[in-house]
Amino acid sequence: MKKLYIDIRFAKCILALTAGWLMAGCSAEDELGNGSATQQLSMTPMINDLQTTRVKEEENLHEKTLSSLDFKMFEPTSSERRIDCQFDAPVEENKAKELASGNWKESLNLQQGQSYAFYAAANTKQSLEGKSLDELKNATQKDDDIWMPYSTDNSKKLFLMSSHGSYQITEKAEQDIPVELVRAAAKIKLNISSTVKDYHISDVQWKLINYNTNTTIFAGDQTATPTIISDNNTWSPAASAEDEKGNKVFTVTTYSYSTQWKTQETMPQIVAKVNFKYKDDSKKDTLKVLNIPVRDPQGDKKLDRNYIYTVNAVIKYLDTNTHIDYDGDTGYLKWQIAKWTQGEDTYVKGEKASFLVVYPTQLDLKDPMDWGTANQCIDWFASYPIFQQQEKEGYYFDKYGKKIVDNNLAGQIISQSDKSVSDDNRGKIDIHGNKPEYTISYINFLVKTNDGSKSQKVNVRKYPAIYSLNVANAEAPDKQNTQNRLYTLQFTTNQGISGYAIAKPQLDSENKSTDKTVSPALIMASAGHGNKTADSNEAARRYCHGYSETATTLKGETLNMHGWRLPTTDEVKLINELAQKDKVVDKQVLRNACYWTLDGTKAAFNNGNGAQEVNSTYVRCVHDLTLEEIKKIENQGFE
């Protein structure tokens, strides 16, 4: 039984990560239920940026780097610490970190059904180990270089991030606490372009003034005494690129901790030295120094943590005015503000700005027991209310690998506003059944603002409890011939699947196993390439041990698969049962009546003609899919 427990843990890992996309909060079932002997409490740090696009220059700013992470949990009434963990090595985003194992509920004195406050902080300069709850709330951090973007000259740039919330302990032996980390800084972006006749911008130098370098580590009622730098006298070059029309745009990215001001003189500003060149050499260069305010478009005189403040400056003419009034309308500037990272209170404001944020845009739904229940898994907020277009498509892939469009698979998709807030510009998207059968149902739909200015495509996958997909033998000339297709057998859960133990069989030194299990994710060799007879089980096992086959997905991605084995008796039986549906697995995928199996016996079943053919025994090897192979196979459904 000890071996089987190990196998089940492996199976659970495969099932939990089969899709590789977001599943949190959308699957009502515990994959593989209570069959695991593992007991562990973990936390998973997440940094879910809400920017719909990121320009190339921003990809290497290290805004998501986690150099260290501190996690604490407190008892709700006494504020006594229950967990105090530090992770000093680089931490991977979206990868769970173990907090405790074994009988962790007893050792940590955590009670089932009780909610506990947690606090997490990344990239802190000071150690938070041993700090009380009050000390955490009042903890501050000062970063003199907060304004600087990451560069080779500033290669140690890190962003302070934090999160606090509560987590309720459940009855499960394995539990993971999702931690949405948000940045303590505000991000400031400036885009400068020009429409001045006969001139173009050749160079932009910039500096930030009136920014704050001091902050509380955690957001809350406590505030740190601001340290305002009125002018650090440091000029930096702006990056440049061409927009879709071929016009040169100069960009500035900088940061500040939250701050408030009363006068224009004390407000954060980007000072930009903009050099204009004439179309020929008949006129000298013109240098303009512009003081560009960083402001909330609704007039609030503050910068908030975890927001992006964007200024789009289009210089239309050259005049003598070098300062842009905070409340003036020169036609130069357009301001907009948007939430940087999911977490804490979601609030987006804008003035004459059009925006739409949908999160997530890729989603897996794994609730095969009750597809009639709404899955409120997608958040949205926008400059205008949204409506759900009839532009939706549902489809699956048949046994030939062909895309079969069936818009009934998309079910009902409803966009709703959150009535708990004062406007209709944010809410949830509900996704209702239909239940997928035998394979993944792929769904694409479009979310639009009701003014038609913004849209966002959303991709959804619905998983049944047991399913199959297929890829083609890479060397076969006719890739839609079912003899040249490799069919998978996969699971999302073991609940509702009776008569089978889902676990990867463990092979002995002779590539044999008596485990009566079904692998959580396997693929069969193609009939045209890998179907043959063998005189003995030993010969069949040798054949599979040395077998290899290369497949290709619909996207043209290659799978070089090594490490094959004989199937278990239950795997042969289940493959045949799925084939009889004749929908996504060819009915003749096991066209012979008798196959060698992993335990040394033969799996014989009716061949459709009423006879039991056991005189000749066939070999059909199977391969236990890796997570990377699963991703390639399941991602082939999206263009």
Helices and strands as residue ranges (DSSP letters): H 2-17, E 40-46, G 56-58, E 69-74, E 81-87, E 97-101, H 104-107, E 115-122, H 133-138, E 140-142, E 161-168, E 174-180, E 182-183, E 185-194, E 199-209, E 211-212, E 214-216, E 228-229, E 236-237, E 239-242, E 248-257, E 259-260, G 264-266, E 269-278, E 286-293, E 302-303, E 307-315, E 333-339, E 356-359, E 362-365, E 375-382, E 386-397, E 403-405, G 407-410, E 413-417, E 426-431, E 441-449, E 455-462, E 466-467, E 470-473, G 482-484, E 485-491, E 521-524, H 527-530, E 532-533, H 537-545, E 548-552, E 558-562, E 564-565, H 569-579, E 594-596, E 602-604, E 618-619, E 622-624, H 627-635
